[in-house]
Amino acid sequence: MEKFDVCIIGGGPAGYVSALKCAINGLSAAIIEKERFGGTCLNRGCIPTKVLYSKAKYLNKIKKPERGFSINGFSFNYGEIINYKDEVVSTLTGGVEKLLKARKVNIFYGMGKIAGRENGVFRVGINANDGSDVQISADNVIAATGSVPLMIPAFNIDHKNIITSDEALSLRNIPESLIIIGAGVIGCEFANIFSEFGSAVKMIELLPSILSTEDKEISKFINKNFKSRNIDIMTGVEVAGIKALGLNGKSGAEVELKTGDKFETEKVLVSIGRKLNTAALGLEEIGVKLDNRGKIETDTHNETNIKGIYACGDIIDGPMLAHKASYDGIIAADNIAGIVKEKDYGVLPWSIYTNPAIGTIGLKEGDAALSELNYNVGRFSYAASGMALAMEESEGFLKVIVDEKSKKILGATGIGADIPELIAEIASYMHFGGTVFDIESTIHSHPTLSEIVPESALDSIGEAVHKFNPRTAKK
Ligand code: NAI
């Protein structure tokens, strides 16, 4: 039986990054993946949606050309866009496989399961994709099996008319009408894409607002933006059931609400959250503890209660984000190699690709208001940025939450062109405990959108240079 220092089960952003980091740390590593490398992020999530997002933005510019241009007639071939998306995915997933091979990580294609432990060494069974059964052993195991879309029986997901985000990425034609159940991150990203390509989109959300976990101002902004683009939004509404039906000779579906109202549509996209892939891993048999939400309990090294078994990504605590999963993988790989690192999700940025995009990090204004903290909020509008005006991207703002006494940056959120890149800059300041004055003394290239960062931070102390009415003037 082949033996390794580490066996990683799952080849998504948590698994493949931890495998590469194990190899970089000089450990022998095996990785087991049942499909293509890259997990949800590369195959069915972040990357393919960004291809469609980018094409939808381009289409938006064609439909509403910048000043000085008129475009007389255009057409698009959505099938060709999907072909391009598939090529991007293949390039990147193939690239991950090449990286693993270059680092001499042993690759097994199939389903992995912890089969037992003998003399402190784990035995891992692999039900290989070629039909064979293989056994390997390892001193450490990293479980990184991710999540899949949540499905509930009453929604009758048939993967044709009633679909999840997995199928939504491979439709070869734009549906005339689309009902999206769940107006969270996935629901809103797809509403943006499909409405731009011409679907009549209706969103049905259980909670009182769309993007309900985001900053209230951001949620309102995107609600208004969607409505202005004729996206129909119903909030505080419960769905009783969904069934597939024939619609004017075409396939279709009917959504019935608890109120008895019924809506017919060509497709229904169900995006109501995700389910963890922790079953069939042999975790419970070996005694790994799960919490009351079914997530694997880990310590600050991402080690479970069973010494030598680590877990990373969606299946453990924290938000389901690809970059958080990769961070988890690095923490596990370093601790296994004896490089002691404690995980800390305190400075964890995230982005939502609507048009304009949303970016957030750290403390939200709403949570600050409920806390005992003394803080100030600085904000700056895209409309006051020379670069944003030059780009005809003047919609949006960035606001920064600052500790009143220390002037440390506690959080930031915004909406606008390239805002995720601005948030990435703020992440660096926050990681190093940076203050408003650190941002002020960092020279920002002109003209760039990044100048919005110092302006909003300085506004928190009433010192934004290019602002007529500073929001606060507290020192
Ligand atoms: P989500 O948790 O963001 O949103 C689900 C929404 O569905 C919530 O607003 C919820 O109230 C609503 N909902 C739940 N049950 C419902 C029902 N029966 N009827 C109507 N509405 C219902 O989950 P989502 O959008 O599926 O995304 C899953 C995960 O993927 C998220 O945790 C997110 O972090 C991650 N993700 C991140 C992205 C990014 O970083 N840009 C992009 C896409 C996903």
Boltz pocket constraint, residues with backbone or C-beta under 6 A from the ligand:
constraints:
  - pocket:
      binder: B
      contacts: [[A, 181], [A, 182], [A, 183], [A, 184], [A, 185], [A, 186], [A, 187], [A, 189], [A, 204], [A, 205], [A, 206], [A, 207], [A, 209], [A, 211], [A, 212], [A, 237], [A, 238], [A, 239], [A, 271], [A, 272], [A, 273], [A, 274], [A, 319], [A, 320], [A, 321], [A, 350], [A, 351], [A, 352], [A, 353]]
      max_distance: 6.0
